[in-house]
């Protein structure tokens, strides 16, 4: 790529002496190191670089001396970002002398000075190996949003995107808009005091969608395939038998869910009597105004609701669908309203889960004298005579097994995401046409930090296809996903990364001349960024990329590099660290730390003045998955006594911002440890340590433990070679 | 065999009308059973009664003696996190029970609504006026005020002995029906002690008000009810003595120094004082956090009647002494009418509690496993105070042994220092009160009131006296004792480590056996190891 800055590098180093740095560290020695750096034109100290006056010193050098590479040795790069915001073409690096040196180690100490000097050398080397891409790779983007599914979620997504000025194509499978809302008799309460059922809010939504000039509605339509990348998707849509090609910038998937198949619930009496129905059937009965026993058409005066019918059951749906409790209470209200004098609704629940404001609805329904609630395990649902059904439950709140004889039994079935049955999107991605899921068929995403983002950048899942939720929540979800879609288009326009490295202008560059088409990068990218050409070489779709560097960590040929994060840059940083001789008795331990959680955690440790061993050298990485094995090999052959990898939790409840980074790091670490054993080096010298951001206070202890383990093994025998 | 439940919706509506209007709010957390000073770990209540009421299980509730074991101290209603007011519900069930078993049944309906009050009052008035008309006394008598000038003593006897007799017999009829119903619930069970012994114990308990005294939130009622009881007994005794005097030739009015007169006057003072306190208490402005718990018409009928009898009786004497015949005779007439109502309507008003409560108490003493009830040391339980900072309680748990009691939150979701204990919702009967938390395998589960919860309790399981294990992740502060808790299960007062996890006050009481909820024979609790717990508890 030819976008990198071509100007002759001119380095300016700025060492701050404020915040206690001047008192704790040998500033003179640091200045000497900076002055000796190649391309250095100036090195200045200041007692307060983040003041207006301090910033002016740097800005004057940028303007006057033509400095275009800046290294600021002061506080952590995570603070004062808006203060040290220089023009885009300036290559800026921050050396963390405050949180991770002066505040967390002894002042006026040789070891602390060694640490500061190593960090400064690393920063200078990194800076000299970095550049900034001059302009985005892609220039033109499509501003239209494609919303798939026109239920509560999809309609809201379309309305909000349209209001924000974007064109929207709303694709609906059915002939009419509304989705699940069309099947409802009444809707759960959505406004104060959250106790009264509402008419389904459908007609108003339909009118609003149709009134929006920015929205194009395609009914009886399905998406055949989608190719391309954020900002530049091409979607093939079949509508009423005709195929049309759409050019869209982002996709909102709002195809909802379907109820769990009640025919699989024979153990709860489905099929034993025509008077056992699923909750969607009961809703349809209520909508048609006929709450009757199917067996003889007589009014259903007493109705038993069996909750968690197939839900939270490892043999059926292992998860909670979150809305069935409230839905059953709503349907209990139908029974009571149809017959206020003698109507009886029995509700057998496992745990009454009415999240949020629905608690008020639960409380209100509880007050009804004809609604009978009990926790209980329904053990038998049998026909009792011709028209009655007997429901037996154990472990009830009434103290023992009980039976009630009712006209009708309603099984509250859970939600199955529509993506489980088929992929819907038809993505033309090397990794397959569907959105990757973690479990149960719901699209995988980082559910805490960025729930709408799927593992396909620019494709956002919202509503019950993402997670079970009520219409109220799905409506909010639709709006949120639409905003994320607009944001994805904006990032594509400027060529910057999406979450979690939002606004990062750098991107991976593939040295294809040395690529062996081993396909590791195309397979391991969690986001399906890379397609393959006919010969199996990776093809970069830059806007799909989240810049995590997992491909870089994977590449055995080491041909993938970022402009400011490269194989050579990192190796040089590691080499810049001085290894004390074995006779000094001092160890050197390298700690690769995830920039998202582990690195901020030790900044927090520093802010709280937690003290830890000065024999550790911390290197931030984009993700633990972005650690190339060669760095570990380099550091061990270079004399480091041990290497720590500190990152996020992986597995089912992972916290990795890049989904699979820690998992891949651990997998790769296993291979390195095998190699180490073959070389006669102890595998324990390299360790992965799970380190969530909330564990910052544990850091001194972790370091202590690791140092102790290394002391036990002894110094690296390769030291000095 | 599962029991078939068919809820009685009208029963639920009746209970709501009788003061249990919040009964449906209960979500079965069992706080009520844990805070109740009378409820025991073997037979915790009123948690089960709440769901019977919610499910309209009429037969179950009207024949439940625990409903009458309750003295309506309202601890449960005050601490209930949902405002379900279990105490009010039990009172409503009691009112319903009186009407339900009353004989003759149709007559009992006249006492449930203020609509019929004029009719009830008219009956004695018309009757007495008729008597006066027949005897030719339909005017204010001349000369010194002597009430027998209006109604000669023997005339009164012709009226009042049958009335009292009717009231008493009808009350006994209702009591018999009730006894049959509660006995049916325990069909086949072997009594632990005989009827006479149980009756004597019950009599002692009534006269000493030992159970009543345990009420903390409504502790003042004890000071009203006790003088009222003795005042009533004294007045009843005075009447009896006056009758004996009459037949031995000594006629009223008696001089003020006569022992019977003194008894009568002292009784009147006691009755006035007791009634006054109870009436005044009902008008007290309730503290905000206690909700307002208004009294129903049915509640008022009896207390109102008794108070009116006491007031008119006293006025009868005072007006006689003052010599105002124009006022004295009409007041005496009203007084007589009210006494007619009090005695004649006894089985249908709240007065009938004398039959039902006594029957329930005797039955309990015969059949129920001995209640191991521990009088709580230390300051009386303060009304719930909203705790602003849970952390504060955590600190106090360590620092202030007794002071922490006042801070006990009623509804704190984290349970720190709570009286609520870790009553696990799925448990069958809510919290254990005395044992150090039921062993994990026990179906009763739940929080401990006095001992510490098992260390595995996820929500702390606050202990009331002993300390909770320090490992409890969400607090579970000790309420009174603050001493370092034993490893599992606190002991009652000191901190003597119990022999096994879940130690109880007495040590080694086996975990309670399951109580069948629908009739049947309650399984006998396993024999106590050495000394029966009951004996020791009495010595406390």
Interface residues (C-beta under 8 A of the other chain):
Chain A: X341 X342 X344 X352 X363 X366 X367 X368 X369 X370 X371 X372 X373 X374 X375 X392 X393 X394 X395 X397 X398 X399 X400 X401 X402 X403 X404 X405
Chain B: X1 X2 X3 X4 X5 X6 X7 X9 X12 X13 X16 X24 X25 X27 X28 X48 X51 X52 X54 X55 X56 X57 X425 X426 X428 X429 X515 X516 X517 X518
